Amino acid sequence: MLNGQASLSEPVVPALCEVVYNLRCDMSASVTNVTVADSPAPSVSDNLPETVHETIIEPTTGWMGLNWRELIASRELLYFLIWRDLKVRYKQAILGVGWVVVQPVLNMILFTVIFGSAAGLNSRLKGHENQYSVFVFVALLPWQLFATALNSGGMSLVNQQNMLKKIYFPRLFVPTAAVGGALVDLSIAFVIVLILAVFKGLTFTPLIFWLPALLLLTLMHALGAAYLLSALTVRYRDFRFLIPFISQVMMYVSFVAFPPSLVGNTKWKWLLLFNPMYGVVASWRKCLLGFPDSLSGFDVRYLASAIIGGALLLLVGVYVFRRTERNFVDIA
Amino acid sequence: MSSAPIITVDRLGKAYTLGHTVDRHATFRDALMNMAKAPIERWRHRFAPPESRSDAFWAVKDISFDVQRGEVMGLVGRNGAGKSTLLKLLSRITEPSEGRARLRGRVASLLEVGTGFHPELTGRENIFMNGAILGMKRTEIKRKFDQIVGFAEIDEFLDTPVKHYSSGMYVRLAFAVAAHLEPEILIVDEVLAVGDASFQKKCLGKMKDVASGEGRTVLFVSHNMQAVSTLTQRCVLLNRGRMLNVGPTSDVINEYLRLVGGTSQDQVYTAAPLADKPKITRVELMTSEPGNVQMNGKPMEVHIELNTPLPIDGARISFHACNTMQEPILYFWCHDTEHPMARQPGVYHLVCQIPKVRLFMGDYTLRVHLKEKAGGREFEVLEGVCPFEVVMYGRDREGGWFKNTCTYLEDGQWQVSKVS
């Protein structure tokens, strides 16, 4: 990053004088000298304030809602942030963007070898033997999104603090962009799942049409977690060390590799109601694979828990984020 | 165009909390008690708003001023006066603790050029990224893309990651994007001034092109009085977070110089007299502005005090005004043959009046000599005393002044006639 102070050398200041000096001169000039060179259709309207932007700066108190107008007005920046993350992520890697495909496939192979073959889960999928690879891959879709939200999203504000200290833009976009990047990964992994499913002879049920709604539910969890953790990490750096641990625990208690119903241990399954992420993972399995509930581990109560939990997480996440945003720069 | 001020700042303030004040525990029991209470206390302490806490530190407080549309307003003050904090508040980077500010118009703040640049991205990609962060629309960036590239002179490296750029190229590109912004309110920090001289001139031309007659309002922060006076009509003076003055630039600068000058001890040279040797005991400047700041073209006086315990044969006192390279630019002398002095022991006061200081702007010091008649002893040479600064802001010139243009500015009369 450019160090501003270092560049403040001697001959520099008079030049700056001239910049502003010229600005001043021009203020008395006429309005008509705005010409856009080399542009076939000069849009003069860009140079005229179409609406008067007004910014009020004052201390905010209590619950602050989201400034939707601002978020919508600068939505392009969100796309740019996502795009930058994606661009940068695979730079100077031989496989490049190939990693988007390789990563989930490697994950799936690992799970299939350990749980499918070694632990013998393949044979427990009654009527769907040898489809464990798809089975676990489907659960990995929402899980990877959530895990990225925890890890990248959680660290996003701290990692970008240099930028945040120099310029204002809707800060909510920073963790949102992290989740947005994961969403792109998810769509690619999704295509692989579809190919794999066809290859393994799976047939889809009409439940698949619930997928968009399910994706929204997953995003709710991911965004909520990213907002909450990114804000908390700014204040308490402990989360830098806690997050990998949280993420690991969450993976186990969300039963990504197999639902508890599959291994027959159902004594403690009411506890799953308190992990909304389990409901999300189970719903994906149910929705994409169309397996019976005994195999997918789905239950309407889990789905309800996922919806309520996701909504709460998002609300709390936005709340904590907005509270922290006020003084973000001062405590980071 | 409305006549309402484009920026209204009303009793704006920002409090920070200093580090936690350490409580001394009187006894071990107290310490234990405190530890037990601590979780709740600490929690409360943490979330209490800084302004309500006892250890609150007000970085700025009670700042109120208006900026009119099309005005260039300066923000001056010493280090730690709260300039940066105020800029951060007005750029919305951090939130105020009290008060209110109202900005009517698109705001762009440039506290740094190249914010959001990523070393792994190419020049082309960074233009879009940086533009978006500065608040430009994609269509707007596209429209100006060629201009930006041409301006930064990086055509052939457009698709090279900026981590391979030279620092000059990097800065040029960063500045190019910033220069193509078209906000109604521009908040500029000194750090914006970057790049080599020729590129700077180009930037200036560009800024001139894009500034439309609608009147771009500029809020400008600087330590450099020369810059401030050239650019601004009005200034806000901050000191220790409070607003000391807001008004015409010349008034504010005078006050600022008085403020700065009041702290510096080495503006006046003093020395104790010797019992066996003549000695210069005091050298003082009477500059046109406070704080050893001299306006080019205005009179200046140099006061020298000579203390001699014995008569001097043909005393000669002279001084140079030297630039920062210690090169003598001016020479003044006072010889016994013209102004009889020091023929008896005693204290002598010499005043040298310079009716019109023609030194070019910059920093200077005096080098003072005390000698006997030609070929005689040299009693004393004082190097680098009475540092003073020459400024030009009283003199208007189209295009402003550049440092190191020359060392000396002589009056001249031009005559222009058409011969064919």
Interface residues (C-beta under 8 A of the other chain):
Chain A: M1 L2 G4 Q5 S7 L8 E10 P11 V12 V13 P14 A15 L16 C17 E18 V19 V20 Y21 N22 L23 R24 C25 D26 M27 S28 A29 S30 V31 T32 N33 V34 V36 A37 D38 S39 S43 D46 N47 L48 P49 V52 H53 E54 T55 I56 I57 E58 P59 T60 S74 E76 L77 F80 R84 K87 V88 K91 Q92 M163 L164 K165 K166 I167 Y168 F169 R326 N327 F328 V329 D330
Chain B: L12 Y16 P50 G70 V72 K88 L89 L90 S91 R92 I93 T94 E95 P96 S97 E98 G99 R100 A101 R102 L103 R104 G105 R106 V107 S109 L111 E112 V113 G114 T115 G116 F117 H118 E120 L121 E125 F128 M129 A132 I133 L134 G135 K137 R138 E140 R143 D146 Q147 P161 Y170 V171 A174 E182 E184 V188 D189 E190 V191 L192 A193 V194 G195 A197 Q200 K201 C203 L204 G205 M207 K208 A211 S212 G213 E214 G215 R216 V218 F220 S222 N224 Q226 A227 T230 L231 T232 Q233 G399 G400 W401 F402 K403 N404
